Amino acid sequence: MSDTIGQLAGIAPGSPADALRARRPVTRAHGQASHDALFAPAGAGAVSLAERFAVAAYVAGLHRDVAAVAQYGAELAAHGSPGLAGAIARCVEETSADGPYGAYPAGPLSAEDRAGPGFAPSPETAAALGARLAAALAHAHLLVLHPRDSSAAAVGALREAGWSADAVVTLSQIVAFLSYQIRAAHGLRVLAGA
């Protein structure tokens, strides 16, 4: 069975970190099954493989995880159109920030409110992405860097760009899974002393 989290963490077979992971076989299996469901589905449905890997490469870039950027960038190059990987890399460069940002409803948590930049790629990058993919990346940017600012209007912008309700769920699942996968791999690297 593949082990994408282990690969991203740089875990060598037979290493102490591998032995640690072997103590949680169900967690390992379910993590890989989630990856496979999102990136090797029986049918791509409303979100193409190129779109899936483009969103994944973008999220990996926002998290600044070198291993995940390499992994999903390679997958995007294999499944995307020529130039798409470059457009995604430019978009990461133009829209990265140090969130999380956003505002809580009025109350005690408002003390943690923090303003930050929104999704604003250059016109050239936006044109290279196209309206549909740019809307998906704006959604990913919102979920990664502005989670407090999620709203029905944000989902409406996806719908206006041509994303179905099922596709919106898939996009959100990709963003959430990448956030989990990157954090899990990072934690394993720390445990392994890397």
Secondary structure by P-SEA (a helix, b strand, c coil): cccaaaaaaccccccaaaaaaaacaaaaaaaaaaaaaaccccccccccaaaaaaaaaaaaaaaccaaaaaaaaaaaaaccccaaaaaaaaaaaaccccccbbbcccccccccbbbbbcccccaaaaaaacaaaaaaaaaaaaaacccccccaaaaaaaaaacccaaaaaaaaaaaaaaaaaaaaaaaaaaaacc
